[in-house]
Amino acid sequence: MIDHVSVPVRDLNAAAGFYDQLLAPLGLRRLAERPRTVGFGKTYPEFWLNARPAMQSGGDRGHHVCLRCRSEDAVNAFHQAALDAGGQSDGAPGPRQGEMTAYYGAFILDPDGNKIEAVTFPAKD
């Protein structure tokens, strides 16, 4: 099972501010700060930002991280927080059909081109 993930960012301070806003609706907060990395989580760092100042800017970098949410409202709040903080929509909140099940999700691109998804699964009848 996956314990944590990390994404590269050019400007660690700017990215940490962006993710402070983006991750708050999901209940994640900044828990660890080091000179070249910042970790977010609920009780321990699960989502890390790693400074890569020489990284090229722009576009979808091919990274994709999906974060589980408790509700559609949390997915909506995640998407709006990303837009408000300077991220780009890469798929507005809404219902989708996955490989195995239907879900409700939203996709954003952070300022460094990392694709972050928020998802919740409807209760089964």
C-alpha positions in Angstrom: 0.0 0.0 0.0 1.1 3.6 -0.6 2.2 5.4 2.6 3.0 8.8 1.0 3.5 10.6 -2.3 5.6 13.6 -3.3 5.5 16.0 -6.2 8.2 18.3 -7.5 7.9 22.1 -7.3 10.1 24.9 -8.5 9.4 27.4 -5.7 8.9 25.6 -2.4 7.5 28.6 -0.5 5.0 29.5 -3.2 3.9 25.9 -3.7 3.5 25.4 0.1 1.2 28.4 0.2 -0.8 27.0 -2.8 -1.2 23.6 -1.1 -2.1 25.1 2.2 -5.3 26.4 0.5 -5.8 23.4 -1.8 -5.5 20.7 0.9 -7.4 22.5 3.7 -10.9 21.4 2.4 -9.6 17.8 2.6 -8.5 18.1 6.2 -4.8 18.1 5.4 -2.4 20.6 6.9 1.3 21.4 6.9 3.0 19.1 9.4 6.7 19.1 8.4 9.0 21.8 6.9 12.6 21.3 5.9 14.8 23.4 3.7 13.9 21.4 0.5 10.6 19.7 1.4 7.2 20.3 3.0 4.9 17.6 4.2 1.1 17.7 4.6 -1.2 15.3 6.3 -3.8 14.7 9.0 -1.6 13.0 11.6 1.6 12.5 9.7 3.0 13.7 6.4 1.3 11.9 3.5 1.7 14.4 0.8 5.1 16.0 0.2 6.4 18.9 -1.9 10.0 18.5 -3.0 12.0 21.6 -4.2 13.3 21.2 -7.7 14.3 24.8 -8.6 15.8 23.8 -12.0 12.7 22.0 -13.2 11.2 23.3 -16.4 7.9 25.2 -16.1 4.5 24.7 -17.7 2.0 22.1 -18.8 1.0 18.7 -17.5 4.1 17.0 -16.3 2.6 13.6 -16.3 2.4 13.3 -12.5 -1.1 12.4 -11.2 -2.0 12.1 -7.6 -5.6 11.3 -6.5 -6.8 12.3 -3.0 -9.8 10.6 -1.4 -12.5 13.0 0.0 -15.4 12.4 2.3 -18.0 14.1 0.2 -18.9 15.8 -3.1 -18.8 19.1 -1.2 -15.2 18.5 -0.3 -14.4 17.8 -3.9 -16.1 21.0 -4.9 -14.2 23.0 -2.2 -10.9 21.4 -3.3 -11.5 22.5 -6.9 -12.5 26.0 -6.0 -9.6 26.4 -3.6 -7.2 25.4 -6.3 -8.7 28.0 -8.7 -8.7 30.7 -6.1 -5.0 30.0 -5.3 -3.9 30.2 -8.9 -4.3 26.6 -10.1 -5.9 25.6 -13.4 -8.9 23.3 -13.8 -8.2 20.1 -15.7 -11.7 18.7 -15.1 -14.5 20.5 -13.3 -16.2 18.6 -10.4 -18.7 16.1 -11.5 -19.7 12.5 -11.9 -17.4 10.2 -13.8 -17.2 6.5 -14.7 -14.0 4.8 -13.6 -12.7 1.4 -14.7 -14.5 -0.4 -11.8 -17.1 2.1 -10.5 -18.7 5.5 -10.8 -17.3 8.3 -8.8 -17.4 12.1 -8.3 -14.2 13.9 -8.9 -12.3 17.0 -10.0 -8.8 17.5 -11.5 -6.5 20.5 -11.2 -3.0 21.4 -12.4 -0.9 23.1 -9.9 1.4 26.0 -11.0 4.2 23.5 -11.6 2.0 21.2 -13.9 1.3 18.4 -11.3 -2.1 16.9 -11.9 -4.0 16.5 -8.6 -7.4 14.9 -8.4 -9.9 14.8 -5.6 -12.4 12.0 -5.5 -15.3 10.6 -3.5 -17.3 7.4 -4.2 -21.1 7.4 -3.9 -22.7 5.2 -1.3 -23.9 1.9 -2.8 -27.7 1.4 -2.7 
